[in-house]
């Protein structure tokens, strides 16, 4: 009898390309500072910095955004959290294949809980996940492994073998700390660190289901 497995996903840069929606939200804030619409490619480089630093960079500073600036950005983002066009090509098919094969799926993201749920709903993939755990729903967010383990428990999968799929060194560190098998979503916002040594590199979402299902049969 095959071993049941769980798969936990990062959100930004793994399931969705959130940069276009983030750029639109940043434009709302940058207008106060007479700054032009941010370049989407530049926003992709900022995403892995965390929300405070991202907003700070977007308004031309080297330090973090204030509480008010961060709240203004998040309100603008929540008003337009994305569309199905923000899904990386092939993600929907991969999630469907995993669910049909009996894999239990979850999302572990440092994005705030309510905003994460809005993004998943807006992009049409919320139905695939047994649990979504945002960064503000736990005492210690990624790269702390307890965030991943809390997600696993919320999925009802405590004790099952599991994969963590993410795109940055923060995700790799969280996977390592939690004991997860790490799969690197190299199509995302991968940072400068070479992630090949931390886990299997996936070149596209089309490889995702096979990587997990082959391990499931092992």
C-alpha positions as CSV (number, residue, x, y, z in Angstrom):
1,X,0.0,0.0,0.0
2,X,1.5,3.4,-1.0
3,X,2.7,5.7,1.7
4,X,0.4,8.8,2.2
5,X,2.3,12.0,1.8
6,X,1.7,15.7,2.4
7,X,3.0,18.6,0.3
8,X,3.3,22.1,1.7
9,X,3.8,25.1,-0.6
10,X,5.2,28.6,-0.2
11,X,2.9,31.1,-1.9
12,X,4.7,34.0,-3.6
13,X,7.2,32.9,-6.2
14,X,6.1,29.2,-5.9
15,X,2.4,29.1,-6.7
16,X,1.8,32.6,-7.9
17,X,3.7,35.4,-9.6
18,X,2.5,38.1,-7.2
19,X,4.8,40.8,-8.6
20,X,2.3,42.4,-11.0
21,X,-0.3,42.8,-8.2
22,X,2.3,44.0,-5.7
23,X,3.6,46.5,-8.3
24,X,0.0,47.9,-8.7
25,X,-0.3,48.2,-4.9
26,X,3.1,49.9,-4.6
27,X,2.2,52.4,-7.3
28,X,-0.7,53.6,-5.1
29,X,1.9,54.3,-2.4
30,X,4.6,55.7,-4.6
31,X,2.3,58.3,-6.0
32,X,2.5,60.1,-2.6
33,X,6.3,60.5,-3.2
34,X,6.0,61.5,-6.8
35,X,7.7,58.2,-7.8
36,X,6.7,56.4,-11.1
37,X,5.0,53.1,-11.4
38,X,7.6,50.4,-10.2
39,X,9.0,48.1,-12.8
40,X,7.7,44.6,-12.3
41,X,11.1,43.0,-12.8
42,X,12.4,45.2,-10.0
43,X,9.5,44.2,-7.7
44,X,10.4,40.5,-8.3
45,X,13.8,41.3,-6.8
46,X,12.3,43.0,-3.8
47,X,9.7,40.3,-2.9
48,X,12.1,38.1,-1.0
49,X,13.1,41.0,1.2
50,X,9.9,40.9,3.3
51,X,7.1,43.4,3.2
52,X,8.6,46.2,5.3
53,X,11.8,46.3,3.3
54,X,10.0,45.9,0.0
55,X,7.9,48.9,0.7
56,X,10.9,50.9,2.0
57,X,12.8,50.2,-1.2
58,X,9.7,51.1,-3.3
59,X,9.6,54.6,-1.8
60,X,13.3,55.1,-2.3
61,X,14.6,54.4,1.2
62,X,17.3,52.0,2.5
63,X,15.4,51.4,5.8
64,X,12.1,49.6,6.5
65,X,8.7,51.1,5.9
66,X,6.7,52.6,8.8
67,X,3.6,50.9,10.2
68,X,1.4,53.4,8.4
69,X,3.2,52.9,5.0
70,X,3.0,49.1,5.4
71,X,-0.7,49.3,6.3
72,X,-1.4,51.5,3.3
73,X,0.4,49.1,0.9
74,X,-1.4,46.1,2.3
75,X,-4.8,47.8,2.0
76,X,-4.1,48.6,-1.6
77,X,-2.9,45.0,-2.3
78,X,-5.9,43.5,-0.5
79,X,-8.3,45.5,-2.7
80,X,-6.7,43.9,-5.8
81,X,-5.2,40.6,-4.7
82,X,-4.7,39.1,-8.1
83,X,-6.3,37.0,-10.8
84,X,-5.9,33.5,-12.3
85,X,-3.4,35.1,-14.7
86,X,-1.0,35.4,-11.7
87,X,-0.6,31.6,-11.4
88,X,2.6,30.3,-12.8
89,X,1.8,28.2,-15.9
90,X,1.1,24.6,-15.0
91,X,0.4,25.2,-11.3
92,X,-3.3,24.5,-11.6
93,X,-2.7,21.2,-13.4
94,X,0.0,20.1,-11.0
95,X,-2.3,20.8,-7.9
96,X,-5.1,18.9,-9.6
97,X,-2.9,15.9,-10.3
98,X,-1.6,15.8,-6.7
99,X,-5.1,16.0,-5.2
100,X,-6.4,13.3,-7.5
101,X,-3.5,11.1,-6.4
102,X,-4.5,11.5,-2.8
103,X,-1.8,14.0,-1.7
104,X,-2.8,16.3,1.1
105,X,-1.8,19.9,0.3
106,X,-1.2,23.0,2.4
107,X,0.3,26.5,2.2
108,X,2.9,28.0,4.5
109,X,3.7,31.6,3.8
110,X,5.0,34.7,5.5
111,X,2.3,36.7,3.9
112,X,-0.4,37.7,6.5
113,X,-3.2,35.1,6.9
114,X,-6.1,37.1,5.7
115,X,-4.3,38.4,2.7
116,X,-3.0,34.9,1.8
117,X,-6.6,33.6,1.9
118,X,-7.7,36.5,-0.4
119,X,-4.9,35.8,-2.9
120,X,-5.6,32.0,-3.0
121,X,-9.3,32.7,-3.5
122,X,-8.7,35.4,-6.2
123,X,-6.4,33.1,-8.2
124,X,-8.9,30.2,-8.0
125,X,-6.7,27.6,-6.2
126,X,-8.0,27.9,-2.6
127,X,-10.0,24.7,-3.0
128,X,-6.9,22.5,-3.2
129,X,-5.5,23.2,0.3
130,X,-6.5,21.6,3.6
131,X,-4.8,24.4,5.5
132,X,-3.2,27.9,4.9
133,X,-1.0,29.3,7.6
134,X,0.2,32.9,7.2
135,X,3.2,34.5,8.9
136,X,1.1,36.4,11.4
137,X,-0.8,33.2,12.5
138,X,2.3,31.7,14.3
139,X,4.7,32.9,16.9
140,X,7.7,32.3,14.7
141,X,7.4,32.4,10.9
142,X,9.7,31.0,8.3
143,X,12.6,30.3,8.3
144,X,11.6,28.8,11.6
145,X,10.7,25.2,11.1
146,X,7.9,25.4,13.6
147,X,5.8,27.4,11.0
148,X,6.0,24.4,8.6
149,X,5.2,21.9,11.3
150,X,2.2,24.0,12.5
151,X,1.0,23.9,8.9
152,X,1.5,20.1,8.7
153,X,-0.5,19.7,11.9
154,X,-3.3,22.0,10.7
155,X,-3.6,19.8,7.6
156,X,-4.1,16.8,9.9
157,X,-0.9,15.2,8.7
158,X,1.3,15.2,11.7
159,X,3.7,12.3,11.4
160,X,3.4,11.8,7.7
161,X,6.3,12.1,5.3
162,X,6.1,15.5,3.6
163,X,7.6,17.8,1.0
164,X,8.1,21.5,1.2
165,X,8.1,23.4,-2.1
166,X,9.6,26.9,-2.2
167,X,11.8,29.2,-4.1
168,X,14.2,30.9,-1.8
169,X,16.8,30.2,0.9
170,X,14.2,31.1,3.5
171,X,12.1,28.2,2.3
172,X,15.1,25.9,2.1
173,X,16.0,26.7,5.7
174,X,12.4,26.2,6.9
175,X,12.3,22.8,5.2
176,X,15.6,21.7,6.7
177,X,14.5,22.9,10.2
178,X,11.2,21.0,10.0
179,X,12.6,17.8,8.5
180,X,10.8,18.2,5.2
181,X,12.1,17.0,1.8
182,X,12.8,20.3,0.0
183,X,11.8,20.9,-3.7
184,X,13.2,24.1,-5.2
185,X,10.7,26.0,-7.4
186,X,13.4,27.5,-9.6
187,X,10.8,29.5,-11.7
188,X,10.2,31.8,-8.7
189,X,12.1,34.6,-7.0
190,X,15.2,32.5,-6.2
191,X,17.8,34.6,-4.4
192,X,21.6,34.5,-4.9
193,X,22.2,31.3,-2.9
194,X,22.6,28.2,-4.9
195,X,19.6,26.1,-3.8
196,X,20.6,22.9,-5.7
197,X,22.5,21.6,-2.7
198,X,19.4,21.9,-0.5
199,X,17.0,19.8,-2.5
200,X,15.8,18.7,-5.9
201,X,15.6,21.5,-8.5
202,X,12.3,21.7,-10.4
203,X,12.6,23.6,-13.7
204,X,8.9,24.1,-14.2
205,X,5.6,23.3,-12.5
206,X,5.1,20.5,-15.0
207,X,7.7,18.5,-13.0
208,X,6.1,19.1,-9.7
209,X,3.5,16.3,-9.5
210,X,5.9,13.6,-10.8
211,X,8.6,14.6,-8.3
212,X,6.2,14.2,-5.4
213,X,4.3,11.1,-6.7
214,X,7.5,9.3,-7.6
215,X,8.7,9.8,-4.0
216,X,5.3,8.7,-2.8
217,X,5.8,5.3,-4.5
218,X,9.3,4.9,-3.1
